[in-house]
């Protein structure tokens, strides 16, 4: 055993090795990438409440911290290839490095195979020996201690990095996520459904250096919104570092109600997807997003056949990126487990309210254009304008009050949100006709003394407006199931009277 003792001073350093895609960039781009990566690392440690100092060594990042959680956090920062806890010792000559390496590893290699892996880094011309010199000299000492060299199939890896001032001896090492640092490729808008695909697609683009904001289309009310917030926040908190991400909510229930009235049921799924893309493009133009990110996978469902994908996006001029387009479901689910969104996504049911019959699988842009002309795109624009936007870090997934009820509260003002023509055909006793288009403009002028009961054709418009009124300080409810259920309730109420 070496006469040198391990109680000599050393520094515990978390060494981060950079992804090859970062290190091969030109000097100017590399400087930009390294600055953003340092910023992202500091943000990651700060969010985890880890006291750490990040040092950019150009070829490595060194992190000074005593908090062992830093290793796991660093492996989740895009741009890092591997993270290692090391002991850093001062050295004066080759004998110092061999002596320290023998003291650290002699007991660990007894009766085992080992390989010494030394790398020189930094200013190599200031290191008066080669990596092979260290491997050979230290390897000899460890064989004498009872180890057996096997460079291909070893049980103990003796990892060393020698710099001009210190030698780093590796203790614990983990592979990291690699990729490009978040933000170096700009910012885009990811469409989030809460399913496996959208979360994995978003993560894939984040790994390619894209900062993401998120857009959710509410189709089923508060329960769906809460679930999508949960998966978005989990994705953001674990992987998105170095910037402030936004979560936009556009409530499409009024458009769905209109579509159900006016559009051929075979085209409901396709037209809904096109309306989403049109809404996303409107938001992209307002907020300056150069691209939209979707989780579509060619052939996975009826709306994602090649012809339908083309028909849906025919009028869209903003770039649409589909990182999963050639990926099968099994691979997507496997990735969702890796990025830790699987368990949340698996609890989110598919929204299946569009029961228009078997959907068309070979739609054309012309066919979809004809169906699109039957709905009011002005309403879509208004819904985008009235979107809710929040910082992802501030999202709450607490239960929101449910506005759905199946009776009329005592003293409630009853508002019929259908058209005047439908109101004249039938209306609930005592109801006031306020079509949704006018209601969106006038809702803030209504008095707040009494509760409000809203109803419409199938309950989508009324739920949308009731939730909005609730946020404005009204006591408002939506009659669950729409006109058909309300008629049955009113008939029973009269029989009781």
RODO-2510 file (C-alpha; in nm, 4 decimals, decimal comma):
residues 497
     n   res          X          Y          Z
     1     x     0,0000     0,0000     0,0000
     2     x     0,1205     0,3512    -0,0759
     3     x     0,2817     0,5517     0,1997
     4     x     0,0719     0,8525     0,0991
     5     x    -0,2456     0,8849     0,2990
     6     x    -0,5976     0,9644     0,1780
     7     x    -0,6465     1,2293     0,4415
     8     x    -0,4575     1,4735     0,2224
     9     x    -0,6818     1,7642     0,1100
    10     x    -0,9149     1,7037    -0,1817
    11     x    -1,2218     1,8706    -0,3346
    12     x    -1,5483     1,6879    -0,4024
    13     x    -1,6521     1,7963    -0,7523
    14     x    -1,9489     1,6981    -0,9664
    15     x    -1,7992     1,6766    -1,3133
    16     x    -2,0339     1,7103    -1,6108
    17     x    -1,9295     1,5905    -1,9536
    18     x    -2,0912     1,7623    -2,2503
    19     x    -2,2802     1,6006    -2,5349
    20     x    -2,0824     1,5639    -2,8579
    21     x    -2,3388     1,7771    -3,0392
    22     x    -2,2303     2,0658    -2,8180
    23     x    -1,8533     2,0135    -2,8266
    24     x    -1,8334     1,9921    -3,2073
    25     x    -1,9875     2,3354    -3,2703
    26     x    -1,7837     2,6286    -3,3962
    27     x    -1,6334     2,8546    -3,1315
    28     x    -1,9008     3,1234    -3,1575
    29     x    -2,1911     2,8773    -3,1421
    30     x    -2,0145     2,6784    -2,8702
    31     x    -1,9851     2,9921    -2,6551
    32     x    -2,3573     3,0540    -2,7001
    33     x    -2,4440     2,6927    -2,6131
    34     x    -2,2175     2,6888    -2,3065
    35     x    -2,3658     3,0124    -2,1716
    36     x    -2,7177     2,8759    -2,2068
    37     x    -2,6180     2,5414    -2,0567
    38     x    -2,4633     2,7125    -1,7528
    39     x    -2,7819     2,9141    -1,7095
    40     x    -2,9954     2,6007    -1,7328
    41     x    -2,7818     2,4157    -1,4783
    42     x    -2,8043     2,7000    -1,2281
    43     x    -3,1812     2,7116    -1,2717
    44     x    -3,2080     2,3335    -1,2228
    45     x    -3,0097     2,3445    -0,8986
    46     x    -3,1983     2,6484    -0,7724
    47     x    -3,5357     2,4823    -0,8314
    48     x    -3,4157     2,1783    -0,6378
    49     x    -3,2923     2,4090    -0,3602
    50     x    -2,9362     2,2869    -0,4039
    51     x    -2,6558     2,5248    -0,3113
    52     x    -2,4099     2,4837    -0,5992
    53     x    -2,1511     2,6795    -0,7938
    54     x    -2,1335     2,6038    -1,1674
    55     x    -1,8001     2,6561    -1,3448
    56     x    -1,7679     2,6444    -1,7236
    57     x    -1,4349     2,4798    -1,8121
    58     x    -1,5191     2,4821    -2,1858
    59     x    -1,4644     2,1063    -2,2237
    60     x    -1,6417     2,0250    -1,8937
    61     x    -1,8656     2,1819    -1,6347
    62     x    -1,7521     2,1504    -1,2740
    63     x    -2,0114     2,1858    -0,9998
    64     x    -1,9019     2,2609    -0,6455
    65     x    -2,1625     2,1328    -0,3999
    66     x    -2,1944     1,9030    -0,1024
    67     x    -2,5520     1,8061    -0,1909
    68     x    -2,5549     1,4561    -0,3396
    69     x    -2,8923     1,5209    -0,5056
    70     x    -2,7074     1,7329    -0,7601
    71     x    -2,6027     1,4196    -0,9503
    72     x    -2,9618     1,3240    -1,0370
    73     x    -3,0575     1,6820    -1,1193
    74     x    -2,7627     1,7281    -1,3554
    75     x    -2,8490     1,4142    -1,5542
    76     x    -3,1832     1,5745    -1,6469
    77     x    -3,0328     1,8880    -1,8021
    78     x    -3,0235     1,8680    -2,1812
    79     x    -2,6711     1,9015    -2,3216
    80     x    -2,5064     1,6902    -2,0499
    81     x    -2,3851     1,3437    -2,1584
    82     x    -2,2658     1,2087    -1,8223
    83     x    -2,2324     1,3244    -1,4639
    84     x    -1,9757     1,1972    -1,2143
    85     x    -1,8888     1,2554    -0,8525
    86     x    -1,5124     1,2936    -0,8300
    87     x    -1,2370     1,3537    -0,5790
    88     x    -1,0030     1,6240    -0,7046
    89     x    -0,6431     1,6183    -0,5749
    90     x    -0,3508     1,8488    -0,6402
    91     x    -0,0530     1,6793    -0,8048
    92     x     0,3096     1,7618    -0,8834
    93     x     0,4117     1,4568    -1,0812
    94     x     0,3027     1,1192    -1,2151
    95     x     0,3995     0,9495    -0,8882
    96     x     0,1415     1,1576    -0,6977
    97     x    -0,1408     1,0412    -0,9250
    98     x    -0,0337     0,6764    -0,9123
    99     x     0,0052     0,6931    -0,5365
   100     x    -0,3419     0,8402    -0,4805
   101     x    -0,5013     0,5996    -0,7284
   102     x    -0,3438     0,3033    -0,5520
   103     x    -0,4725     0,4198    -0,2138
   104     x    -0,8255     0,4755    -0,3483
   105     x    -0,8661     0,1544    -0,5494
   106     x    -0,6326    -0,1130    -0,4110
   107     x    -0,8929    -0,2603    -0,1774
   108     x    -1,1668    -0,2394    -0,4421
   109     x    -0,9861    -0,4501    -0,7043
   110     x    -0,8763    -0,7427    -0,4844
   111     x    -0,9961    -1,0621    -0,6536
   112     x    -1,1627    -0,8644    -0,9354
   113     x    -1,0915    -0,7602    -1,2896
   114     x    -1,0300    -0,3925    -1,3513
   115     x    -0,9383    -0,1386    -1,6178
   116     x    -0,7671     0,1970    -1,5658
   117     x    -0,9143     0,4634    -1,7936
   118     x    -0,7225     0,7906    -1,7874
   119     x    -0,7984     1,0997    -1,9899
   120     x    -0,5992     1,4213    -2,0077
   121     x    -0,7996     1,7411    -2,0429
   122     x    -0,7398     2,1138    -2,0576
   123     x    -0,3889     2,2349    -2,1397
   124     x    -0,2281     1,9003    -2,2209
   125     x     0,1104     2,0572    -2,2993
   126     x     0,1400     2,1347    -1,9266
   127     x     0,1009     1,7659    -1,8345
   128     x     0,4469     1,5984    -1,8675
   129     x     0,3177     1,2447    -1,9159
   130     x     0,0556     1,0625    -2,1234
   131     x    -0,2680     0,8942    -2,0315
   132     x    -0,1010     0,5628    -2,1180
   133     x     0,1705     0,6347    -1,8623
   134     x    -0,0912     0,6643    -1,5869
   135     x    -0,2773     0,3530    -1,7025
   136     x     0,0413     0,1458    -1,7088
   137     x     0,1932     0,2663    -1,3808
   138     x    -0,1280     0,2545    -1,1767
   139     x    -0,2344    -0,0731    -1,3364
   140     x     0,0901    -0,2334    -1,2236
   141     x     0,0301    -0,1196    -0,8654
   142     x    -0,3273    -0,2531    -0,8640
   143     x    -0,2173    -0,5922    -1,0006
   144     x     0,0313    -0,6094    -0,7142
   145     x    -0,2603    -0,5311    -0,4785
   146     x    -0,4512    -0,8390    -0,6017
   147     x    -0,6436    -0,7220    -0,9063
   148     x    -0,6476    -0,8642    -1,2576
   149     x    -0,6408    -0,6416    -1,5672
   150     x    -0,9176    -0,6955    -1,8237
   151     x    -0,9710    -0,4000    -2,0525
   152     x    -1,2810    -0,5468    -2,2194
   153     x    -1,4766    -0,7220    -1,9434
   154     x    -1,3867    -0,5535    -1,6162
   155     x    -1,5651    -0,5423    -1,2824
   156     x    -1,4050    -0,2220    -1,1547
   157     x    -1,3486     0,0869    -1,3665
   158     x    -1,0712     0,3134    -1,2396
   159     x    -1,1633     0,6450    -1,3999
   160     x    -0,9219     0,9382    -1,3880
   161     x    -0,9136     1,2798    -1,5550
   162     x    -0,5866     1,4695    -1,5325
   163     x    -0,5758     1,8445    -1,5800
   164     x    -0,2795     2,0764    -1,5500
   165     x    -0,3574     2,1546    -1,1862
   166     x    -0,5663     1,8647    -1,0498
   167     x    -0,6335     1,4948    -1,0945
   168     x    -0,9961     1,3830    -1,0706
   169     x    -1,0718     1,0305    -0,9507
   170     x    -1,4207     0,9094    -1,0396
   171     x    -1,6514     0,7667    -0,7743
   172     x    -2,0169     0,7515    -0,8869
   173     x    -2,1090     0,8092    -1,2492
   174     x    -2,4433     0,8239    -1,4325
   175     x    -2,5351     0,8678    -1,7970
   176     x    -2,7299     1,1861    -1,8646
   177     x    -2,9983     1,2862    -2,1121
   178     x    -2,7648     1,4386    -2,3790
   179     x    -2,9294     1,6482    -2,6512
   180     x    -2,8970     2,0247    -2,6970
   181     x    -2,9370     2,2810    -2,4180
   182     x    -3,2939     2,4090    -2,3855
   183     x    -3,3341     2,7397    -2,5662
   184     x    -3,0506     2,7298    -2,8184
   185     x    -3,3001     2,6608    -3,0992
   186     x    -3,5577     2,9223    -2,9938
   187     x    -3,9128     2,8758    -2,8697
   188     x    -4,2148     2,6907    -3,0099
   189     x    -4,5729     2,6070    -2,9105
   190     x    -4,6543     2,2467    -2,8148
   191     x    -5,0142     2,1218    -2,8359
   192     x    -5,0904     1,9232    -2,5206
   193     x    -5,3756     1,6730    -2,4996
   194     x    -5,2576     1,5023    -2,1823
   195     x    -5,1975     1,1744    -2,3655
   196     x    -4,8722     0,9826    -2,4019
   197     x    -4,8000     1,1219    -2,7481
   198     x    -4,8157     1,4952    -2,6814
   199     x    -4,5958     1,4741    -2,3705
   200     x    -4,3316     1,2631    -2,5469
   201     x    -4,3391     1,4882    -2,8545
   202     x    -4,2862     1,7948    -2,6347
   203     x    -3,9972     1,6278    -2,4493
   204     x    -3,8375     1,5256    -2,7790
   205     x    -3,8300     1,8842    -2,9035
   206     x    -3,7046     2,0142    -2,5687
   207     x    -3,4163     1,7683    -2,6070
   208     x    -3,3426     1,9286    -2,9437
   209     x    -3,2839     2,2649    -2,7767
   210     x    -3,6327     2,4147    -2,8115
   211     x    -3,7928     2,6108    -2,5296
   212     x    -4,1627     2,5210    -2,5249
   213     x    -4,4810     2,6912    -2,4251
   214     x    -4,7903     2,4732    -2,4100
   215     x    -5,1398     2,4986    -2,5598
   216     x    -5,4320     2,2953    -2,4309
   217     x    -5,7747     2,2797    -2,5964
   218     x    -6,0412     2,2197    -2,3340
   219     x    -6,2996     1,9778    -2,4692
   220     x    -6,4412     1,8247    -2,1520
   221     x    -6,4315     2,0807    -1,8729
   222     x    -6,2397     2,1095    -1,5441
   223     x    -6,1511     1,7405    -1,4951
   224     x    -5,9723     1,7274    -1,8281
   225     x    -5,8011     2,0612    -1,7682
   226     x    -5,6758     1,9537    -1,4264
   227     x    -5,5281     1,6340    -1,5721
   228     x    -5,3493     1,8139    -1,8567
   229     x    -5,2135     2,0737    -1,6151
   230     x    -5,0739     1,7923    -1,4031
   231     x    -4,8857     1,6226    -1,6867
   232     x    -4,7630     1,9557    -1,8272
   233     x    -4,6330     2,0662    -1,4898
   234     x    -4,4612     1,7305    -1,4325
   235     x    -4,2924     1,7534    -1,7734
   236     x    -4,1853     2,1121    -1,7128
   237     x    -4,0625     2,0681    -1,3562
   238     x    -3,8486     1,7665    -1,4401
   239     x    -3,7034     1,8713    -1,7765
   240     x    -3,7532     2,2395    -1,8720
   241     x    -3,4781     2,4541    -1,7233
   242     x    -3,3552     2,8051    -1,7854
   243     x    -3,6715     2,9842    -1,8986
   244     x    -4,0288     3,0725    -1,8029
   245     x    -4,2798     2,8472    -1,9797
   246     x    -4,6436     2,9441    -2,0411
   247     x    -4,9578     2,7316    -2,0421
   248     x    -5,2400     2,8547    -2,2665
   249     x    -5,5958     2,7211    -2,2445
   250     x    -5,8432     2,7684    -2,5299
   251     x    -6,1899     2,6346    -2,4522
   252     x    -6,3303     2,4764    -2,7691
   253     x    -6,6586     2,3481    -2,6301
   254     x    -6,8659     2,6190    -2,8020
   255     x    -6,7053     2,5287    -3,1362
   256     x    -6,7758     2,1593    -3,0775
   257     x    -7,1404     2,2404    -3,0120
   258     x    -7,1636     2,4376    -3,3344
   259     x    -6,9830     2,1681    -3,5288
   260     x    -7,2211     1,9000    -3,4019
   261     x    -7,5140     2,1040    -3,5310
   262     x    -7,3811     2,1957    -3,8725
   263     x    -7,1148     1,9468    -3,9870
   264     x    -7,1365     1,5949    -4,1313
   265     x    -7,0545     1,3591    -3,8426
   266     x    -6,7981     1,1702    -4,0506
   267     x    -6,5852     1,4860    -4,0537
   268     x    -6,6156     1,5843    -3,6856
   269     x    -6,2786     1,4419    -3,5846
   270     x    -6,0980     1,5908    -3,8842
   271     x    -6,2590     1,9317    -3,8568
   272     x    -6,1926     1,9482    -3,4835
   273     x    -5,8231     1,8831    -3,5502
   274     x    -5,8188     2,1515    -3,8186
   275     x    -5,9906     2,4017    -3,5880
   276     x    -5,7241     2,3258    -3,3285
   277     x    -5,4504     2,3926    -3,5815
   278     x    -5,6164     2,7155    -3,6951
   279     x    -5,6479     2,8300    -3,3344
   280     x    -5,2865     2,7337    -3,2630
   281     x    -5,1720     2,9302    -3,5663
   282     x    -5,3641     3,2365    -3,4485
   283     x    -5,1872     3,2141    -3,1136
   284     x    -4,8525     3,1558    -3,2851
   285     x    -4,8987     3,4720    -3,4865
   286     x    -4,9923     3,6721    -3,1766
   287     x    -4,7024     3,5424    -2,9653
   288     x    -4,4360     3,5008    -3,2327
   289     x    -4,3945     3,1212    -3,2278
   290     x    -4,2229     3,0040    -3,5494
   291     x    -4,3426     2,6438    -3,5140
   292     x    -4,6152     2,4225    -3,3690
   293     x    -4,5367     2,0844    -3,2117
   294     x    -4,7867     1,7960    -3,2261
   295     x    -4,7779     1,4327    -3,1142
   296     x    -4,9183     1,2851    -3,4347
   297     x    -4,7919     0,9438    -3,5466
   298     x    -4,8725     0,8389    -3,9017
   299     x    -5,1437     0,5713    -3,9132
   300     x    -5,1960     0,5505    -3,5369
   301     x    -5,5631     0,6599    -3,5433
   302     x    -5,8145     0,7491    -3,8147
   303     x    -5,7387     1,1216    -3,8059
   304     x    -5,3672     1,0496    -3,8530
   305     x    -5,3717     0,8735    -4,1865
   306     x    -5,1398     1,0409    -4,4327
   307     x    -5,4249     1,1921    -4,6348
   308     x    -5,6044     1,3181    -4,3245
   309     x    -5,2900     1,4777    -4,1813
   310     x    -5,2450     1,6586    -4,5112
   311     x    -5,6101     1,7699    -4,5186
   312     x    -5,6020     1,8969    -4,1600
   313     x    -5,2972     2,1176    -4,2084
   314     x    -5,3613     2,2303    -4,5676
   315     x    -5,4404     2,5946    -4,4732
   316     x    -5,1702     2,6206    -4,2028
   317     x    -4,8692     2,8338    -4,2950
   318     x    -4,6856     2,8082    -3,9614
   319     x    -4,4328     2,5234    -3,9517
   320     x    -4,5835     2,2087    -3,7961
   321     x    -4,3270     1,9707    -3,6444
   322     x    -4,4255     1,6100    -3,5705
   323     x    -4,1297     1,4464    -3,3934
   324     x    -4,3186     1,1173    -3,3472
   325     x    -4,4597     1,0830    -3,6971
   326     x    -4,2672     0,7602    -3,7666
   327     x    -4,2773     0,6177    -3,4130
   328     x    -4,5054     0,3337    -3,3016
   329     x    -4,7163     0,3375    -2,9865
   330     x    -4,4994     0,0889    -2,7985
   331     x    -4,1919     0,3067    -2,8413
   332     x    -4,3867     0,6176    -2,7385
   333     x    -4,5134     0,4527    -2,4202
   334     x    -4,1632     0,3248    -2,3410
   335     x    -4,0285     0,6779    -2,3721
   336     x    -4,3085     0,8112    -2,1524
   337     x    -4,1909     0,5770    -1,8775
   338     x    -3,8359     0,7023    -1,9154
   339     x    -3,9359     1,0697    -1,8867
   340     x    -4,1764     0,9900    -1,6010
   341     x    -4,5020     1,1102    -1,7565
   342     x    -4,6470     0,7619    -1,8128
   343     x    -4,8322     0,7189    -1,4843
   344     x    -5,0021     1,0577    -1,5077
   345     x    -5,0959     1,0169    -1,8755
   346     x    -5,2356     0,6689    -1,8151
   347     x    -5,4957     0,8185    -1,5806
   348     x    -5,6283     1,0621    -1,8424
   349     x    -5,9201     0,9149    -2,0391
   350     x    -5,9607     0,9836    -2,4086
   351     x    -6,2267     1,2419    -2,4890
   352     x    -6,4925     1,0563    -2,6873
   353     x    -6,7808     1,3032    -2,7126
   354     x    -6,7592     1,3229    -3,0940
   355     x    -6,9830     1,0302    -3,1704
   356     x    -7,0606     1,1207    -3,5289
   357     x    -7,0239     0,7696    -3,6607
   358     x    -6,7295     0,6086    -3,8415
   359     x    -6,4829     0,8877    -3,9280
   360     x    -6,3575     0,9333    -4,2805
   361     x    -6,0024     0,8039    -4,3240
   362     x    -5,9104     0,9501    -4,6632
   363     x    -6,0266     1,3095    -4,6394
   364     x    -5,9105     1,5750    -4,8826
   365     x    -5,8411     1,9450    -4,8270
   366     x    -6,1384     2,0336    -5,0501
   367     x    -6,3794     1,8182    -4,8486
   368     x    -6,2605     1,9646    -4,5222
   369     x    -6,2752     2,3178    -4,6624
   370     x    -6,6435     2,2612    -4,7407
   371     x    -6,7172     2,1430    -4,3874
   372     x    -6,5167     2,4297    -4,2374
   373     x    -6,7344     2,6843    -4,4169
   374     x    -7,0341     2,5651    -4,2131
   375     x    -6,8935     2,6885    -3,8797
   376     x    -6,8263     3,0378    -3,7516
   377     x    -6,4538     3,1028    -3,7523
   378     x    -6,5254     3,4343    -3,5854
   379     x    -6,6267     3,2371    -3,2777
   380     x    -6,2976     3,0475    -3,2936
   381     x    -6,1060     3,3734    -3,3067
   382     x    -6,3010     3,5012    -3,0056
   383     x    -6,2251     3,1841    -2,8097
   384     x    -5,8541     3,2268    -2,8815
   385     x    -5,8758     3,5879    -2,7702
   386     x    -6,0428     3,4833    -2,4436
   387     x    -5,7834     3,2143    -2,3686
   388     x    -5,6357     3,1786    -2,0203
   389     x    -5,2575     3,1993    -1,9960
   390     x    -5,0504     3,1136    -1,6882
   391     x    -4,6875     3,0458    -1,6097
   392     x    -4,6406     2,6703    -1,5830
   393     x    -4,4532     2,7071    -1,2555
   394     x    -4,7653     2,8724    -1,1076
   395     x    -5,0149     2,6113    -1,2266
   396     x    -5,2345     2,4584    -0,9607
   397     x    -5,3982     2,1219    -1,0040
   398     x    -5,6390     2,1641    -0,7139
   399     x    -5,9979     2,0631    -0,7785
   400     x    -6,1994     2,3440    -0,9354
   401     x    -6,5710     2,3752    -0,8555
   402     x    -6,7856     2,1657    -1,0913
   403     x    -7,0550     2,3747    -1,2608
   404     x    -7,2555     2,0751    -1,3859
   405     x    -7,5926     2,0188    -1,2143
   406     x    -7,9157     1,8351    -1,3051
   407     x    -8,1757     2,0683    -1,1536
   408     x    -8,2612     2,4385    -1,1445
   409     x    -8,1645     2,6122    -0,8185
   410     x    -8,4317     2,8143    -0,6413
   411     x    -8,4304     3,1768    -0,7484
   412     x    -8,1951     3,1164    -1,0405
   413     x    -8,2013     3,3259    -1,3570
   414     x    -8,2284     3,0751    -1,6429
   415     x    -8,0345     3,1639    -1,9598
   416     x    -8,0918     2,9818    -2,2887
   417     x    -7,7734     3,0102    -2,4973
   418     x    -7,9203     2,8713    -2,8191
   419     x    -8,0229     3,0676    -3,1269
   420     x    -8,3468     3,2691    -3,1304
   421     x    -8,4967     3,0188    -3,3744
   422     x    -8,4326     2,7250    -3,1417
   423     x    -8,5554     2,9253    -2,8446
   424     x    -8,8859     2,9998    -3,0233
   425     x    -8,9341     2,6276    -3,0909
   426     x    -8,8926     2,5337    -2,7253
   427     x    -8,7574     2,6943    -2,4128
   428     x    -8,7530     2,6194    -2,0440
   429     x    -9,0233     2,7929    -1,8445
   430     x    -8,9060     3,1411    -1,7443
   431     x    -8,5847     3,1242    -1,9484
   432     x    -8,4256     3,4297    -2,1093
   433     x    -8,2746     3,3884    -2,4536
   434     x    -7,9121     3,5052    -2,4704
   435     x    -7,7327     3,3378    -2,7627
   436     x    -7,3726     3,2526    -2,6853
   437     x    -7,2310     3,5088    -2,9274
   438     x    -7,4081     3,7923    -2,7416
   439     x    -7,3417     3,6329    -2,4038
   440     x    -6,9668     3,6429    -2,4630
   441     x    -6,9912     4,0187    -2,5145
   442     x    -7,2438     4,1007    -2,2413
   443     x    -7,1776     3,8529    -1,9615
   444     x    -6,9854     4,1048    -1,7527
   445     x    -7,2868     4,3383    -1,7500
   446     x    -7,5187     4,0900    -1,5783
   447     x    -7,6081     4,1594    -1,2126
   448     x    -7,4574     3,9290    -0,9516
   449     x    -7,7394     3,9196    -0,6984
   450     x    -7,8942     3,5927    -0,8174
   451     x    -7,7539     3,2542    -0,9234
   452     x    -7,7600     3,1658    -1,2951
   453     x    -7,8575     2,8402    -1,4620
   454     x    -7,7347     2,8103    -1,8224
   455     x    -7,8384     2,5554    -2,0809
   456     x    -7,7757     2,4854    -2,4501
   457     x    -7,8117     2,2027    -2,7014
   458     x    -7,5857     1,9432    -2,5375
   459     x    -7,4320     2,1233    -2,2404
   460     x    -7,0980     2,2251    -2,3923
   461     x    -7,1647     2,5962    -2,4462
   462     x    -7,3360     2,6306    -2,1107
   463     x    -7,0510     2,4603    -1,9214
   464     x    -6,7982     2,6834    -2,0961
   465     x    -6,9823     3,0051    -2,0062
   466     x    -7,0743     2,8947    -1,6535
   467     x    -6,7097     2,8291    -1,5717
   468     x    -6,6163     3,1677    -1,7120
   469     x    -6,8858     3,3390    -1,5061
   470     x    -6,7659     3,1536    -1,1975
   471     x    -6,4185     3,2992    -1,2441
   472     x    -6,5781     3,6439    -1,2777
   473     x    -6,7459     3,6155    -0,9399
   474     x    -7,0920     3,4914    -1,0420
   475     x    -7,2750     3,1933    -0,8981
   476     x    -7,3336     3,0066    -1,2222
   477     x    -7,4260     2,6509    -1,3229
   478     x    -7,4670     2,4484    -1,6406
   479     x    -7,7523     2,2024    -1,6877
   480     x    -7,5789     1,8716    -1,7524
   481     x    -7,6783     1,7014    -2,0765
   482     x    -7,8365     2,0048    -2,2409
   483     x    -8,1887     2,0467    -2,3749
   484     x    -8,2831     1,6770    -2,3874
   485     x    -8,2106     1,6272    -2,0152
   486     x    -8,3666     1,9604    -1,9231
   487     x    -8,6929     1,8702    -2,0967
   488     x    -8,7174     1,5488    -1,8942
   489     x    -8,6407     1,7334    -1,5710
   490     x    -8,9008     2,0024    -1,6419
   491     x    -9,1653     1,7384    -1,7230
   492     x    -9,1029     1,5608    -1,3922
   493     x    -9,1055     1,8917    -1,2043
   494     x    -9,4489     1,9766    -1,3481
   495     x    -9,5863     1,6338    -1,2564
   496     x    -9,4743     1,6872    -0,8986
   497     x    -9,6461     2,0258    -0,8865
***
